[in-house]
């Protein structure tokens, strides 16, 4: 016997694409964002675009403010099923 739950999972690629799209719509360049957020390298923003990593929570707050959107409008999630067996072991499936 098992119970199935839906669990949200961050979609790094889709979030990166969304950040890039919103920045373009707002006329904010990666270099401008780098300077505003005081990053040593612009590559940090390009890594977000590529889905290699996500902004940290504190950077996400600043990013949302700069772009004039909510954090929910930036972050993209997908749902996965999590099957929990009676023994308490967790089995993930897509």
Residue pairs with C-beta under 8 A, 6 or more apart in sequence:
1 85
1 86
2 83
2 84
2 85
2 86
2 91
3 83
3 84
4 81
4 82
4 83
4 84
5 81
5 82
5 84
6 79
6 80
6 81
6 82
7 79
7 80
7 81
7 82
8 77
8 78
8 79
9 77
9 78
9 79
9 80
10 54
10 75
10 76
10 77
11 76
11 77
11 78
12 51
12 52
12 53
12 54
13 50
13 51
14 51
14 76
14 78
15 48
15 51
15 54
15 74
15 75
15 76
16 48
16 49
16 50
16 51
16 52
17 49
17 51
18 73
18 74
18 75
18 76
19 45
19 48
19 49
19 55
19 63
19 74
20 48
20 49
22 67
22 69
22 73
22 74
23 29
23 30
23 33
23 67
26 67
26 68
28 66
28 67
30 42
30 45
30 46
30 49
31 42
33 45
33 63
33 66
34 41
34 42
34 44
34 45
36 62
36 66
37 59
37 62
37 63
39 45
47 53
48 54
48 55
54 60
54 75
55 63
60 71
60 74
60 75
61 71
63 74
64 70
64 71
64 73
64 74
67 74
80 92
80 93
80 94
81 92
81 93
81 94
82 90
82 91
82 92
82 93
83 90
83 91
83 92
83 93
84 90
84 91
85 91
